[in-house]
Amino acid sequence: RIVARYENTLAGQFFGHTHVDEFEIFYDEE
């Protein structure tokens, strides 16, 4: 269970980081 939970957290961080990059690019456009 610990491993599965760790993978879910890692995936959340990855998608979260990607979302931040996209937000920064969108903000830069303005």
N, C-alpha and C positions, 0 to 999 in steps of 0.2 A: 504494500500500500504506500509505503514511503516513496518508493521509486516512481510509482504512477503519479503521485502528487507532485513530485519534483519535476517530472516531465511536463505536467500541466502548468506549473509555475514558469518553467523555462519558456514554454510556448507563449505564455502571456507576456513575458518580458520582450520576446522577439517581436510579436505583433505590436506591442506598445511602443517599442523603439521605432518600428517602421511608421507607425501613425505619427509619431513626433516628427520624423524626418519629412513626411508629406506635409504636415502642418507648417513646418518651418519654410518649406518651399512655397506653399500657398501664401504665407505671410510675406515672403520676400517679393512675390509677384506684385503685391499691392505696394 
